[in-house]
């Protein structure tokens, strides 16, 4: 436990000492603003130093046991000074303000130079020097990549300022000594920076959520397109297969048996009407608003097919020349609509495969049920007359497996020992 604690503590220390990633490059407006501010503060600092030499914001008055001691005698004029006035440290005055032009590019270096120059000025420091130190401190904590270095420099600068001006009585109240002022500026910068980082983190999270939402929307669209493709495959393939077979039969017997040709064409017409009806329903669902369901029969959309329409499906397959035996046993309770539609699609796809890949075969459809499962089996005997098998890509069986997986069902398909083909599906039909 102690080892884990030490490891966590070391990770936090390393994280605190690790420099942050470089931010975006500064805009021209920011650079121009910093340069203008630095020049303005430098000019003000020079004017204050020239007009009020030696009259800074502090008045030197040593304090002993709470009783002020008379101020020390005036300092002798420095060599070269005119009129007895002290010579101002002009270079330090300039260094206390002008480096602020680079306060965002090199915040720690600028902070060190500005504070060092102000400490070098000493008792001649004026209010403008205190202001430039505050700006330098704020910039160091706000913009430096080295957080630990900035906070360490802040504490060192506050201690040095407190030591340098420990014997002075500031014009402002005692709690506003230079050291306290620097600490307050650093804390304020830390609060602002923390707030900005939280805001940036919130924006990043919001952008991530938007990306996740867009990705989920994209996946939903792809899944919906796949579902539509499967639905159109089921609707079109079966009916078109029946129509093609009937049209071919009508062409072959048109001259020798016109009556049979007429019956075949009528079957083609019926298959086309059935295909159009189901296509209208699918496209109507796509165009419907709100729940996507037609609200009334006036919409002209037929309900989705189910096992109740199995007789019409069998009749169309028989009319195409494929004998079909049927044995259906359903529970007394109504099947859920999704389960009913899925069961219908299983039979439809299986019979369509028989028409396409086993011309002339006989098929048997068996539908039964147990306490929890609906069992569907479609078996054919294999092709018994000459014909060219249609090419298939297996999309129908893949779509059936996806449909059944939605309801926890499973599908098995494969050849039988007798040379035919069998499709068997097990589908839970009781809702939880």
C-alpha positions in Angstrom: 0.0 0.0 0.0 2.8 2.4 0.9 4.6 1.6 -2.3 1.5 2.4 -4.4 1.1 5.7 -2.4 4.7 6.6 -3.1 4.3 5.8 -6.8 1.2 7.9 -7.1 3.0 10.7 -5.3 5.9 10.5 -7.7 3.6 10.5 -10.7 2.0 13.6 -9.5 5.3 15.3 -8.9 6.5 14.3 -12.4 3.3 15.6 -13.8 3.7 18.9 -12.0 7.3 19.3 -13.2 6.5 18.3 -16.8 6.2 21.3 -19.1 2.9 21.7 -20.8 2.5 21.4 -24.5 3.1 24.5 -26.6 0.0 26.5 -27.2 -1.1 28.2 -30.3 1.1 30.9 -31.8 0.3 34.5 -30.7 -1.9 36.6 -32.8 -0.6 39.9 -34.2 -3.1 41.7 -32.0 -1.6 40.2 -28.9 1.9 41.0 -29.9 1.1 44.6 -30.8 -0.8 45.0 -27.5 2.2 43.7 -25.4 4.6 45.9 -27.2 2.4 49.0 -26.8 1.8 48.2 -23.1 5.6 47.8 -22.5 6.5 51.0 -24.3 3.8 52.9 -22.4 4.9 51.6 -19.0 8.5 52.3 -19.8 7.7 55.9 -20.7 5.7 56.4 -17.5 8.4 54.8 -15.4 11.0 57.2 -16.9 8.8 60.2 -16.4 8.1 59.3 -12.8 11.8 58.6 -12.1 12.8 62.0 -13.7 10.2 64.1 -12.0 10.1 62.5 -8.7 13.7 61.2 -8.1 14.1 59.2 -4.9 10.4 59.6 -4.1 9.0 56.1 -4.5 5.9 54.6 -3.0 7.8 53.8 0.2 9.1 56.2 2.8 12.1 54.9 4.7 11.3 55.0 8.4 12.9 52.3 10.5 10.6 51.0 13.2 11.7 49.8 16.6 9.2 48.5 19.1 6.5 50.4 17.4 8.1 53.8 17.8 9.2 55.5 14.6 12.8 56.5 14.6 13.7 59.8 12.8 14.6 59.1 9.2 18.3 58.8 8.4 20.1 61.9 7.0 19.8 62.5 3.3 22.3 60.6 1.2 25.2 62.5 -0.2 24.9 63.2 -3.9 26.4 60.6 -6.2 29.5 61.6 -8.2 28.4 63.4 -11.3 25.0 64.3 -9.9 23.9 67.9 -10.6 22.2 70.1 -8.0 22.6 67.5 -5.3 19.9 65.3 -6.8 20.6 61.6 -6.8 21.4 59.9 -10.0 18.6 57.6 -11.2 19.4 54.1 -12.3 17.9 54.6 -15.8 19.0 51.2 -17.1 17.2 49.5 -14.2 14.1 51.7 -14.8 14.0 50.6 -18.4 14.5 46.9 -17.6 11.7 47.1 -15.1 9.1 47.7 -17.8 10.3 47.3 -21.4 10.8 43.5 -21.2 7.1 43.1 -20.8 6.9 43.3 -24.6 7.8 39.6 -24.5 5.8 38.6 -21.5 3.8 35.9 -23.3 6.7 34.5 -25.3 9.2 34.2 -22.5 7.1 34.7 -19.3 9.6 33.3 -16.8 12.6 35.2 -18.2 10.6 38.5 -18.3 9.4 38.0 -14.8 12.9 37.4 -13.5 14.3 40.5 -15.3 11.5 42.8 -14.2 11.5 41.8 -10.6 15.3 41.8 -10.5 15.4 45.3 -11.9 12.7 46.5 -9.4 14.7 45.0 -6.5 17.8 46.7 -7.9 16.2 50.1 -7.9 15.6 49.5 -4.1 14.1 52.3 -2.1 13.8 54.5 -5.2 11.2 52.2 -6.6 7.9 53.9 -7.5 4.4 52.7 -7.9 5.0 52.1 -11.6 7.7 49.6 -10.7 5.4 47.8 -8.4 2.8 47.7 -11.2 5.2 46.2 -13.7 6.2 43.6 -11.2 2.6 42.7 -10.7 2.1 42.4 -14.5 5.3 40.3 -14.8 4.1 38.0 -12.0 0.7 37.6 -13.5 2.2 36.8 -16.9 4.6 34.2 -15.5 1.9 32.2 -13.8 -0.6 32.7 -16.6 1.5 31.9 -19.7 4.5 29.8 -18.6 4.6 26.2 -19.7 6.6 25.4 -16.5 4.0 25.6 -13.8 6.3 24.4 -11.0 9.0 26.9 -12.1 6.5 29.8 -12.2 5.2 29.1 -8.7 8.7 28.6 -7.3 9.8 31.9 -8.9 6.7 33.6 -7.5 7.5 32.5 -3.9 11.2 33.4 -4.2 10.3 36.9 -5.6 7.9 37.5 -2.8 10.5 36.5 -0.2 13.1 38.7 -1.8 10.7 41.6 -2.0 9.8 41.1 1.7 13.5 41.1 2.7 14.4 44.1 0.5 11.7 46.2 1.9 11.4 44.8 5.4 12.3 48.1 7.0 10.0 50.4 5.0 6.6 51.6 5.8 4.5 51.6 2.6 2.2 54.3 1.5 -0.5 51.7 1.3 -1.6 49.6 4.4 1.0 47.2 5.8 -0.7 44.1 4.5 0.0 45.4 0.9 3.7 45.0 1.1 5.4 44.1 -2.2 5.7 40.5 -1.2 2.0 40.2 -0.5 1.1 42.0 -3.6 3.1 39.6 -5.7 1.5 36.6 -4.0 -1.9 38.0 -4.6 -1.1 38.6 -8.3 0.1 35.0 -8.6 -2.9 33.5 -6.9 -5.2 35.6 -9.1 -3.4 34.4 -12.2 -3.6 30.8 -11.0 -7.3 31.1 -10.5 -7.8 32.6 -14.0 -5.6 30.0 -15.6 -7.4 27.2 -13.8 -10.8 28.6 -15.0 -9.5 28.9 -18.6 -8.2 25.3 -18.5 -11.5 24.0 -17.1 -13.3 25.9 -19.9 -11.0 24.5 -22.5 -11.5 21.0 -21.1 -15.3 21.5 -21.2 -15.0 22.6 -24.8 -12.9 19.5 -25.6 -15.4 17.2 -23.9 -18.3 18.9 -25.8 -16.4 18.5 -29.1 -15.7 14.8 -28.2 -19.4 14.3 -27.4 -20.3 15.9 -30.7 -17.9 13.6 -32.5 -19.3 10.6 -30.7 -22.8 11.7 -31.6 -21.9 12.2 -35.3 -20.2 8.8 -35.3 -23.3 7.2 -33.7 -25.5 9.0 -36.2 -23.3 7.8 -39.1 -23.5 4.2 -37.8 -27.2 4.4 -37.4 -27.5 5.7 -41.0 -25.4 2.8 -42.2 -27.4 0.3 -40.3 -30.6 1.8 -41.5 -29.3 1.6 -45.1 -28.4 -2.0 -44.6 -31.8 -2.7 -43.1 -33.5 -1.0 -46.1 -31.3 -3.0 -48.5 -32.3 -6.2 -46.8 -35.9 -5.2 -46.9 -35.8 -4.3 -50.5 -33.9 -7.5 -51.3 -36.6 -9.6 -49.6 -39.4 -7.7 -51.3 -38.0 -7.5 -54.8 -36.0 -10.8 -55.1 -38.9 -13.1 -54.4 -41.5 -11.4 -56.6 -39.1 -10.7 -59.5 -37.9 -14.3 -59.4 -41.5 -15.5 -59.7 -42.2 -13.0 -62.5 -39.1 -14.1 -64.4 -40.0 -17.8 -64.2 -43.6 -17.1 -65.2 -42.6 -14.9 -68.0 -40.2 -17.5 -69.3 -42.9 -20.2 -69.1 -45.3 -17.9 -71.0 -42.8 -17.3 -73.7 -42.3 -21.1 -74.2 -46.0 -22.0 -74.4 -47.3 -18.9 -76.1 -47.7 -20.5 -79.5 -48.7 -24.0 -78.5 -50.8 -23.4 -75.4 -52.1 -19.8 -75.3 -54.3 -20.5 -72.3 -51.4 -21.6 -70.2 -49.5 -18.5 -71.5 -52.3 -16.3 -70.3 -52.3 -17.9 -66.8 -48.5 -17.4 -66.6 -48.9 -13.7 -67.6 -51.6 -13.3 -65.0 -49.2 -14.7 -62.4 -46.6 -12.2 -63.6 -49.0 -9.4 -63.1 -50.0 -10.6 -59.6 -46.3 -10.9 -58.6 -45.7 -7.4 -59.9 -48.6 -6.0 -58.0 -47.4 -7.7 -54.8 -43.9 -6.3 -55.3 -45.2 -2.8 -55.9 -47.4 -3.0 -52.8 -44.6 -4.0 -50.5 -42.3 -1.4 -52.1 -44.9 1.3 -51.5 -45.0 0.2 -47.9 -41.2 0.3 -47.4 -40.9 3.7 -49.1 -43.8 4.9 -47.1 -42.1 4.0 -43.9 -39.0 5.9 -45.0 -41.1 9.0 -45.8 -43.3 8.8 -42.7 -42.9 11.3 -39.9 -43.0 10.9 -36.1 -43.2 7.2 -35.4 -42.9 6.2 -39.0 -46.1 4.2 -39.0 -49.2 5.1 -41.0 -51.9 6.4 -38.7 -54.8 5.3 -40.7 -55.8 3.0 -43.6 -56.3 6.2 -45.7 -52.5 6.4 -46.1 -52.8 3.6 -48.7 -50.0 1.5 -47.1 -50.6 -2.1 -46.5 -49.3 -3.6 -43.2 -46.1 -5.5 -43.1 -46.6 -9.2 -44.1 -46.6 -11.9 -41.5 -47.4 -15.6 -41.2 -51.0 -14.7 -41.8 -50.1 -13.9 -45.4 -48.2 -17.1 -45.9 -51.0 -18.6 -48.0 -50.7 -15.9 -50.7 -46.9 -16.4 -50.7 -47.3 -20.2 -51.2 -49.8 -19.7 -54.0 -47.4 -17.4 -55.9 -44.6 -20.0 -55.6 -46.9 -22.8 -56.7 -48.1 -20.7 -59.6 -44.4 -20.5 -60.6 -44.3 -24.2 -61.0 -42.8 -25.3 -57.6 -45.0 -27.7 -55.6 -45.0 -26.6 -51.9 -46.3 -28.6 -49.0 -47.3 -26.6 -45.9 -47.7 -27.6 -42.2 -48.2 -24.6 -40.0 -49.0 -24.7 -36.2 -49.0 -21.3 -34.4 -49.6 -20.5 -30.7 -53.0 -19.1 -29.7 -51.4 -15.9 -28.6 -50.6 -13.3 -31.3 -47.0 -13.2 -32.3 -45.1 -9.9 -31.8 -45.1 -7.9 -35.1 -41.3 -8.1 -35.4 -41.2 -11.8 -34.8 -44.1 -12.4 -37.2 -42.4 -10.4 -40.0 -39.1 -12.2 -39.4 -40.7 -15.6 -39.6 -42.4 -14.6 -42.9 -39.1 -13.4 -44.3 -37.4 -16.7 -43.5 -40.0 -18.6 -45.5 -40.0 -16.1 -48.3 -36.2 -16.2 -48.6 -36.0 -20.0 -48.5 -38.7 -20.4 -51.2 -37.0 -17.7 -53.3 -33.7 -19.7 -53.1 -35.6 -22.8 -54.2 -37.0 -21.0 -57.2 -33.6 -19.6 -58.2 -31.2 -22.4 -57.4 -33.4 -25.6 -57.6 -35.8 -25.2 -60.5 -38.3 -28.0 -60.6 -37.7 -29.0 -57.0 -40.5 -29.7 -54.4 -40.5 -27.7 -51.2 -42.0 -28.3 -47.8 -42.6 -25.5 -45.3 -43.0 -26.5 -41.6 -43.8 -24.0 -38.9 -44.2 -25.1 -35.3 -43.8 -23.8 -31.8 -42.8 -24.7 -28.3 -43.1 -22.8 -25.0 -40.5 -20.2 -26.0 -39.4 -20.9 -29.6 -41.0 -20.6 -33.0 -39.4 -23.3 -35.2 -39.4 -22.7 -39.0 -38.0 -25.2 -41.5 -38.1 -25.0 -45.3 -36.7 -28.1 -47.2 -36.5 -28.8 -50.9 -35.6 -31.9 -52.9 -33.1 -30.2 -55.2 -33.4 -29.5 -58.9 -35.0 -32.2 -61.0 -35.0 -30.7 -64.5 -32.5 -28.9 -66.7 -31.9 -25.3 -65.9 -29.2 -22.8 -65.3 -28.9 -22.0 -61.6 -29.0 -18.3 -60.8 -25.9 -16.7 -59.3 -26.2 -15.7 -55.7 -24.0 -13.7 -53.3 -25.4 -15.1 -50.0 -26.8 -11.7 -49.1 -30.3 -13.2 -48.3 -29.0 -15.7 -45.7 -26.8 -13.0 -44.2 -29.8 -10.7 -43.9 -31.9 -13.5 -42.3 -29.2 -14.2 -39.7 -29.1 -10.4 -38.9 -32.9 -10.3 -38.6 -32.9 -13.4 -36.3 -30.0 -12.1 -34.2 -32.1 -9.0 -33.3 -34.6 -11.3 -31.5 -32.0 -13.8 -30.2 -32.8 -16.4 -32.8 -30.4 -18.5 -34.9 -30.3 -19.8 -38.5 -28.8 -23.0 -39.9 -28.7 -23.7 -43.6 -27.0 -26.4 -45.6 -27.5 -29.3 -48.0 -29.4 -32.4 -47.0 -28.2 -36.0 -47.5 -30.8 -36.6 -50.2 -29.3 -33.8 -52.3 -31.7 -31.0 -51.4 -31.3 -27.9 -49.2 -32.7 -27.1 -45.8 -33.1 -23.8 -44.0 -34.0 -24.0 -40.3 -34.7 -21.1 -38.0 -35.3 -20.9 -34.2 -36.9 -17.7 -33.1 -37.9 -16.8 -29.5 -41.5 -15.5 -29.7 -42.4 -14.6 -26.1 -41.7 -11.1 -25.1 -40.0 -10.5 -21.7 
